[in-house]
Every structure is written in C-alpha cells, then in structure tokens.
C-alpha cells in the first residue's frame, strides 16, 4: 500500500538532466517531466484543494507513488503533459499543464488541463502558462505540413480547436480561460459528480484556430499601444 503524502517539503534531486523547455514565458519554464519531479509533484498535489474539481483519475490522497507512476506513463507514451516551473528555478516543479488529444472524428482537437500548487496561486502563473501553451499548440505543424503551409484551410496545423470542461463551482478556472480568450460554449447540466458526491454542471469553454488568430491580433495590438 502506498504511504500517505508527507507534509515536509522535499527538494528535487535533479539527477536527471533537464530536457529543453517546450516554451518559455516571461516568468515560466514549461518542459517535459522527468522522474526527479515526483517528490515535488506529490507535495504540491497532496492538498484536497487541488483535487476538489478534478476527475477521479487524479488520485486523492496523492502520494509519491502516484506521481512516479504518472511521470512514467507520460514518458513511456510521450503524452503532452508538461511541468510548470519558474524560469529562475526550472528544476523545481510547481504545477502542470497539458493537452489530451482528441481521436477519431475529434482528431485535430485537444482538451486543456492545468493545476498549480497552492503556494503559487494568485500570481497569474496559470494564465501565463495557458497563454503560452495555447500559442504553442496552435503553432504545431500537422503531419502533412510543409514550408509553404499557412493557416488557411486548417489542415496544415495539428490543432484546429482547444477546449476545457470546468466544474460549476470552479469560478477561478473559468476566469482564467476567459482571460486567455476562450469562449464559454455551453453548460452540461448535472453532468459531473465530484469525489465528495456533489453533482455539478460542467461548463464547456473552447477556442478555434480562427478565434485564436483574432485573440492574438488583439493582444499584439494592445502591446503596441
């Protein structure tokens, strides 16, 4: 049986060389996971506040074994889940953000998910990370892309749409998505039952490639004013 998560801060050992980041933002370093991230991942994921609005796939209590198994799964299957770290300390895990790719008729779409340790909330880090991975994802080339590809037609790029589902009481996450240009597309009534037995609506947010291009133009225009 896995042991209970410790409340004592654990420093990462950084025995494994850090992989290159997938992207850098003004304050953040987003990179693939490494096995040495497990202690800090377990530490930051252990409070009940982290899992309150998560699916049951995110275990609670969250232990070092859970973290190690999740990292191994990501490395083995090359999943698109990434570490959020501060640029000043790229080896220190503070949260995670990722994309769950759609399949079959939903190929070309991805569900966005994210979380950050309680002590790092209120700094705008999640919004910054979401903007970064949003831009990174929409910039990824598709399997049939070439050097002459443009956004017209949509087939030259990997993703045409990003989306997220948010429990009705998770107002902070809704604000983050709206701040990053995602649009509320609908509400699925009584769609989820939390790990504590509470039934909630699921609010659906989305962003198409066309919407992203519009948001980027607006953001870039604001920076030049």
Backbone torsions as a table, in degrees:
resi	resn	phi	psi	omega
1	UNK	NA	137.7	-179.4
2	UNK	-67.7	144.6	179.4
3	UNK	-76.4	159.8	178.2
4	UNK	-70.1	149.4	-178.8
5	UNK	-65.3	139.6	178.7
6	UNK	-80.0	150.4	176.9
7	UNK	-95.7	-2.3	-180.0
8	UNK	-84.2	127.1	179.5
9	UNK	-54.9	136.4	-179.0
10	UNK	-118.7	125.1	178.5
11	UNK	-86.0	139.2	177.8
12	UNK	-66.7	147.5	-179.4
13	UNK	-85.5	-25.4	180.0
14	UNK	52.5	47.8	175.5
15	UNK	-77.9	-29.0	179.1
16	UNK	-91.5	131.4	178.1
17	UNK	-57.9	141.7	179.6
18	UNK	-70.6	134.5	174.5
19	UNK	-73.1	160.2	177.0
20	UNK	-61.2	147.7	177.6
21	UNK	-69.6	150.7	172.1
22	UNK	-78.1	-26.3	176.4
23	UNK	-166.0	156.6	174.5
24	UNK	-121.5	139.1	172.6
25	UNK	-113.7	176.3	-179.1
26	UNK	-51.9	-34.5	-177.0
27	UNK	-120.7	-10.1	-169.8
28	UNK	-121.9	155.3	179.7
29	UNK	-125.0	111.4	179.2
30	UNK	-105.0	124.6	-174.0
31	UNK	-145.3	165.0	173.7
32	UNK	-63.9	158.8	178.0
33	UNK	-74.7	156.5	170.3
34	UNK	-134.0	158.9	-179.3
35	UNK	-55.6	-32.2	-178.3
36	UNK	-68.9	-8.8	177.1
37	UNK	-76.4	-13.4	-171.5
38	UNK	-58.2	-45.2	-177.9
39	UNK	-60.9	-45.4	-179.8
40	UNK	-74.0	-31.1	174.4
41	UNK	-61.9	-46.1	179.2
42	UNK	-63.3	-40.6	-179.8
43	UNK	-62.6	-49.9	-175.5
44	UNK	-75.3	-24.5	-178.8
45	UNK	-89.0	-5.9	-172.5
46	UNK	-74.7	-29.4	-179.4
47	UNK	-65.6	147.9	178.5
48	UNK	-62.4	-26.8	-179.6
49	UNK	-62.4	-27.2	-178.9
50	UNK	-72.5	-39.4	-173.6
51	UNK	-96.1	0.1	-174.3
52	UNK	-55.6	-37.7	-176.9
53	UNK	-117.0	27.8	178.3
54	UNK	-100.3	162.1	171.9
55	UNK	-70.5	165.7	-178.6
56	UNK	-68.9	-12.1	176.8
57	UNK	-67.1	-22.2	176.5
58	UNK	-89.8	106.0	-169.7
59	UNK	-67.9	148.7	170.8
60	UNK	-144.8	128.7	-2.0
61	UNK	-64.8	148.3	-178.2
62	UNK	-98.6	122.4	-172.9
63	UNK	-112.8	173.1	176.3
64	UNK	-61.1	-36.3	177.6
65	UNK	-63.9	-42.5	177.1
66	UNK	-58.1	-46.3	-178.5
67	UNK	-62.6	-45.7	-178.8
68	UNK	-62.9	-41.2	179.5
69	UNK	-67.8	-38.2	179.4
70	UNK	-65.9	-42.7	178.7
71	UNK	-63.5	-44.4	179.5
72	UNK	-61.3	-41.1	178.2
73	UNK	-61.3	-43.5	179.7
74	UNK	-65.0	-42.4	-179.1
75	UNK	-68.7	-38.8	-177.8
76	UNK	-69.3	-38.3	-175.5
77	UNK	-102.3	3.7	179.0
78	UNK	53.0	48.8	-179.7
79	UNK	-77.3	159.1	-174.4
80	UNK	-95.0	57.2	175.6
81	UNK	-118.2	135.6	-168.6
82	UNK	-133.1	153.4	177.2
83	UNK	-78.9	136.8	166.3
84	UNK	-98.1	124.4	176.4
85	UNK	-136.5	158.2	174.2
86	UNK	-77.6	145.6	-179.3
87	UNK	-61.0	-30.1	179.7
88	UNK	-73.3	-19.1	-179.4
89	UNK	-142.0	69.4	-173.4
90	UNK	-65.5	-15.3	179.3
91	UNK	-85.6	-9.5	-173.5
92	UNK	-103.1	111.8	179.1
93	UNK	-65.5	128.8	174.0
94	UNK	-124.3	-10.8	-179.5
95	UNK	178.7	-174.0	-177.7
96	UNK	-147.1	154.7	177.3
97	UNK	-148.4	144.5	-176.9
98	UNK	-160.2	173.7	-179.6
99	UNK	-126.7	125.7	174.0
100	UNK	-100.8	108.2	-172.5
101	UNK	-70.4	139.4	173.6
102	UNK	-75.2	159.6	179.9
103	UNK	-133.3	174.0	178.8
104	UNK	56.0	-125.9	-178.5
105	UNK	-71.9	-11.7	178.6
106	UNK	-97.9	9.7	174.0
107	UNK	-58.4	136.7	-176.5
108	UNK	97.9	2.9	176.3
109	UNK	-123.2	164.7	176.3
110	UNK	-154.2	143.3	173.8
111	UNK	-91.2	131.2	-179.7
112	UNK	-94.9	136.8	174.4
113	UNK	-137.7	152.4	-177.6
114	UNK	-161.2	156.8	171.2
115	UNK	-160.6	159.0	179.7
116	UNK	-145.3	148.7	-179.1
117	UNK	-58.8	147.5	-175.3
118	UNK	-54.7	-39.7	-175.6
119	UNK	-70.5	-10.9	-179.5
120	UNK	-106.3	2.6	177.8
121	UNK	-73.9	157.7	178.3
122	UNK	82.3	8.2	-179.6
123	UNK	-108.9	-1.5	-177.3
124	UNK	79.6	12.1	-177.1
125	UNK	-66.9	-39.9	-177.0
126	UNK	-67.6	-41.5	176.7
127	UNK	-60.4	-41.4	-179.4
128	UNK	-65.7	-42.4	179.0
129	UNK	-67.5	-39.7	-179.4
130	UNK	-66.0	-42.8	176.2
131	UNK	-59.8	-42.2	-178.4
132	UNK	-63.3	-47.9	-176.9
133	UNK	-74.3	-28.2	173.6
134	UNK	-58.8	-51.3	-178.8
135	UNK	-66.8	-40.0	179.6
136	UNK	-62.8	-45.1	-177.1
137	UNK	-64.7	-45.3	-178.5
138	UNK	-71.0	-13.9	177.0
139	UNK	-91.8	-6.9	-178.0
140	UNK	-69.6	133.2	179.3
141	UNK	-73.7	152.8	175.5
142	UNK	-82.6	174.1	-176.7
143	UNK	-63.0	-28.6	-176.1
144	UNK	-107.3	18.6	-177.3
145	UNK	-74.3	160.3	173.5
146	UNK	-145.6	-179.2	-172.9
147	UNK	-67.6	-14.2	-179.0
148	UNK	-99.0	3.6	-175.3
149	UNK	-68.0	145.7	172.6
150	UNK	-128.0	179.0	-179.7
151	UNK	-76.8	-13.2	-178.7
152	UNK	-64.7	128.5	179.6
153	UNK	95.1	-29.4	171.9
154	UNK	82.2	-18.8	-174.8
155	UNK	-75.6	-13.9	-175.7
156	UNK	-81.9	-11.7	-177.6
157	UNK	-115.5	156.8	-174.2
158	UNK	-68.4	-41.2	-174.3
159	UNK	-118.7	137.0	172.8
160	UNK	-107.7	-11.6	-175.8
161	UNK	-158.4	138.9	169.4
162	UNK	-118.2	148.6	179.8
163	UNK	-149.8	165.1	178.4
164	UNK	-150.3	146.4	174.6
165	UNK	-111.7	132.7	-174.0
166	UNK	-127.6	130.2	176.2
167	UNK	-62.1	146.8	-170.6
168	UNK	-60.9	-27.1	-179.4
169	UNK	-88.4	-5.5	-177.3
170	UNK	-88.8	69.4	-175.4
171	UNK	-66.8	-32.7	-179.4
172	UNK	-62.0	-42.1	179.8
173	UNK	-67.1	-37.2	176.6
174	UNK	-61.8	-42.1	179.6
175	UNK	-63.7	-38.7	179.4
176	UNK	-62.8	-46.9	-179.5
177	UNK	-62.0	-45.0	179.6
178	UNK	-64.9	-38.5	178.4
179	UNK	-61.2	-30.9	-178.8
180	UNK	-93.6	9.3	172.8
181	UNK	94.8	1.2	176.9
182	UNK	-72.9	145.9	-179.8
183	UNK	-106.3	140.0	174.4
184	UNK	-74.3	121.8	-173.1
185	UNK	-105.3	-15.7	180.0
186	UNK	167.7	174.9	179.8
187	UNK	-131.6	125.3	175.0
188	UNK	-93.3	108.2	-173.1
189	UNK	-68.5	132.1	176.8
190	UNK	48.8	44.4	-171.3
191	UNK	-87.2	-25.1	-175.2
192	UNK	-126.7	148.7	171.4
193	UNK	-119.8	118.7	-176.2
194	UNK	-70.2	169.8	178.8
195	UNK	-63.7	-14.5	178.4
196	UNK	-99.8	9.0	174.6
197	UNK	85.0	9.6	-179.5
198	UNK	-90.2	126.4	178.2
199	UNK	-87.3	130.9	-178.2
200	UNK	-134.7	160.2	169.7
201	UNK	-75.2	157.2	174.1
202	UNK	-114.8	119.5	-179.9
203	UNK	-92.3	127.7	-176.1
204	UNK	-101.9	125.0	176.8
205	UNK	-117.1	143.9	-179.0
206	UNK	-146.2	162.8	174.7
207	UNK	-147.6	120.3	174.0
208	UNK	-87.3	168.2	177.6
209	UNK	-60.6	-40.7	178.7
210	UNK	-62.2	-41.6	177.2
211	UNK	-63.4	-42.2	178.8
212	UNK	-60.1	-44.6	179.9
213	UNK	-61.6	-38.6	177.2
214	UNK	-64.4	-45.2	179.9
215	UNK	-63.7	-41.8	179.9
216	UNK	-63.1	-41.6	178.1
217	UNK	-61.3	-41.1	179.9
218	UNK	-67.0	-42.0	179.5
219	UNK	-65.0	-43.1	180.0
220	UNK	-68.2	-34.9	176.4
221	UNK	-65.5	-37.6	179.3
222	UNK	-66.2	-33.1	-179.9
223	UNK	-72.2	-24.0	-177.5
224	UNK	-90.0	-8.6	-178.8
225	UNK	-76.5	NA	NA
